[in-house]
Amino acid sequence: MIPLSITLRQALERLVLPILIVAALGIILLGQADRSLTERVRMGLADILAPAYGLVVWPQEQARTLLDRMRDMGRIEAENQRLRAENANLRHWYDVAAALADENASLKANLHWMPDPSPSFVTGRVVRDTSGLYARSVLVAANVDAGIHKDEIVLDGSGLVGRVTEIGSRSVRVLLITDASSRIPVRLEVSHGAAIMAGDNSGTPRLIYYPQDNPPIEGERVVTNGEIDTMPPGLPVGQIHYVRPGQPVVIPFASLGHLDIVRVFDYGRSTVVPPDAPGRIPVRRPADSLSLPFPSPLRRG
């Protein structure tokens, strides 16, 4: 180290700040005078210092990655324990379901149970149309030749939509359950009551003719009760809501305001003929009475 006198050292300390200010002003003026030179110098310094920046950042990134992996390992361990417990629970219920399935099959075999036939259906796309006779109806573009018949029911992915009222060559008209002409016998799943769901051209059909001593319960499910030949029991319709005391309505499960793809089902229940009761006298048809022998009238001699 070069020895300096106290006077010289004090003079240099006084000159440091002015020199730095002059240097800064010179750099500013140089940058204003030649911007391209300033950019080249700055980028050159950045290129030189980039590896140093990388060496500084690399340990931080490695430490952050290690901490993230440790946190993930903790979460994975907790998730693994939860999945093991859930798997054991599912195994228990699987064994219960298998035992119940075997018992159900055995009971069906002993009772000679005949399962219901699987319904056939035709899928179609809903076409908006308001030119029909009903206020709440839609057209469904479907393959009519596939076997669509009048009064067959229509479902979407959530519940009951309505029934077929008119059949054309390439489409069918569906009367929605919210139309004022719609009357559907339903059953309440919780209160076990029977009622009639009547449309009123609003989004929530009314519930009428339900037992007064067993009123519907708020929020309970409404399903069909099977009193109509083409409509089997148990189809989901909606749930109960009271707009005011003593006035229950049904909120449909089906998105009747945003229908797109629906299915027309044929349950074929109209082809089932009930057996004759014991001792029942068959009704004589008019055509049969013409073939019965009657005594000829007497002729006068």
PyMOL commands that set and color helices and strands:
alter all, ss='L'
color gray80, all
select helices_A, chain A and resi 6-33+35-111+144-146+256-258+269-271+286-291
alter helices_A, ss='H'
color red, helices_A
select strands_A, chain A and resi 120-127+137-141+153-155+160-167+171-176+183-188+194-198+206-208+221-224+236-244+247-252+261-266
alter strands_A, ss='S'
color yellow, strands_A
deselect
rebuild
show_as cartoon
